[in-house]
Amino acid sequence: MAPGGSRPSLHFIFEDRTYQAPVRRALRRLPPMTGAPIRIRTAQGLRDRHGEAHAGAFPRERRIVFDRSLKEFRRIFVHELFHFVWLRKGNAARRSYEDLVKAECLAGLPGELGWSAEWRKRALTPRDVETRSRRWREYCCESFCDSAAWLYSGVERHAEFTLAAPRRKHRRAWFAKAVEGGALSI
């Protein structure tokens, strides 16, 4: 059983059992979860509107699709899982996270905790931040998911972890307060 009594097998349906053991290992580092099962599957040549993709989360369809080696699986799995958490976190929590990263952006602080957030952050304009544009909201979601992957995947160092250590402490504190207080709603 995972911490808090949730059973990982109740939350995931594996179309490819290759990922069953890595998912169980990744879940040991996460708070307990609640929610309907998520289907885990693989596909070749996975792409999104930006090009090649390692994985894709489809929260409304309750599935995650992977096109990636097991070497990066834990970090990518946690990132994709947190798309489900972001969707269900609620407006107040999402706005609170937006305020955290907005302060970084307004201060001109570079870096992120994953490439999916990093390239989006670099593409933002002051107007995106000011108006909460679609680009801004997508960046916030990706930053949230990359931060969760940094915190919970067990990957200590990675070339994509470019956010300065003092800002990482702020992110860690935000997650401790806003995410770790109870079960993750997926």
N, C-alpha and C positions, 0 to 999 in steps of 0.2 A: 504494500500500500504506500502511496505517496504521502508526504507530510499532510497532516490535517485529515487523513482518512480517505481521500479520494482515490479511486482505483483507476490508473491510466488506461487500462483495457476498456473501461466504460466510455472513454472520451474519444477513442480513435478506432476507425475501421481501416485495416490495411489491405489494399489491393495487391501490394508487393511486400511480402513479409521481410524483405531485406531491411526495411526501415524500422521494424518493430523494436529490435534491441536498442538502436541508437535513440529512438524516441523515448523509450523507458529510461535510458541513462540521462537524457536531457531533462526529463520531467523531475528527476530527483532534486534539481536545483531550483525548481519553481514553487511558488505557493500552490496550495490545492486549487482545483478548478471545479466549476459547475457549468453545466450546459449540455446541449445535445451533442452526440458524437460528430466527429469530423472525419471525413473520408480522406485517406492518404493514398496518392497514386503517383505514377511517373508517366512522363511523355517525352518523346524525342523532339528536338528542335523547338523548345518552348520560347515564345516571343511575346512581348507586349507592344504597346504603341511606340515605345522608345527603342525597341530592338530586341536582341537576344536577352533572355531572362533565365536565371537559375531556378526560379520557382515562382509560383503564383498562388495567392490566397483568394478564395472566393467565399467570403463569410456568409453571404446570403444563400449560397448553394451548399454550405457546410463541407467544403473540400479544399485541400491543398494539393497542388501538383508540383512535382520536383523534376528537374532536368539537371542534376548535379551529382558529382562524386560524393562518396561518403566522407571524404576528407573535410569538406566544408559543411557537412550536413547539419551538425548540431547548431551552429551559428545561424544558418539559413532557416532551419526549422523553427527556432525560437523567434526569429524575425517574423516569419510568416504567421506563426501562432498569435503573435501580438497584434496582427491586423484584426483578429477576432476580438481581442481585448479592447482595442481602440474603438471599434464600432460600438461596443456595449458599455464603454466607460462613462458615457454621459457628457453633456455639454460643459458642465462646470469643471470636471476634471480635464477635459480636452482643452478648454480655455486656460486653465491653470498651467498646463504644459506649454501651450502657445506663449503665455506670458514669460515663462522661463527661457524659451529659445528666442523670443523677441528681444529680450534684454541682451542676449549674446549678439544678435544681429545688429541691434542699434549701437552696440559698443564696437562693432567691427571685428568681433572675435572670429578667427578662422577655425576650420576643423570641424569634424563630426566623428561619429562612431560607426560609420559604414558608408560605402560608396553611394548607395541609393539615396541617402540623405545629403551627402557631400555635394554631389553634382547639382542637386536641386537647390541647395543653399547658395551655391556659386551663381546660379541663374536668377536668383531673386533680385528684384529692384526695390528701392525704398517704397515705391507705390504698392507693390505686392504686399509688403508688410503692413503698410498703412490701411489698405482696403480689405485685407484678409482675402486676397484673390485665390482663385483655385490653385495656382502655383504655390502660394503660401500654405494653404491647407494641406496640399499633398506633401509639401516639405515637412510640415509638422508631424503628419502621420508617419512618414518614413523615418524621421528623426526619433520619434517615440519607439518605433519597432527596432531600429538599429541600436538605440540605447538599451532596450530590453535584451537584445541579443548579446550586447557587450556585458551586461550585468549577469545574465542567467545561463548563458551557454557553456560557461566554464573555459572559454577561450580567453586566456590571459593577455596575450599580445597578438596584434595583427596589424599589417601595414595600413589597413583602413581605419584604425583607431587613431585619428589625427587631432582630436579635441584635446586641448591642454588639460593637464591634471587638475588644476583648481576648478575648472568648469565641470569636469567629470564628478567631482565631489558634490556639486550642486545637483547634477542629474541623479546621482545615487541617493541623495537626501530626498529629492522629489519622489522617486520611486518608493523609497521606504515609507513615506507618508501616504502617498496616493494609491499605491498598488499593493503593497505587502500587508496591509491591515486586515485582509480577509481573503476569501476565495476569489480567484480570477473568474470572471464571467466570460465564458467563451461562447 
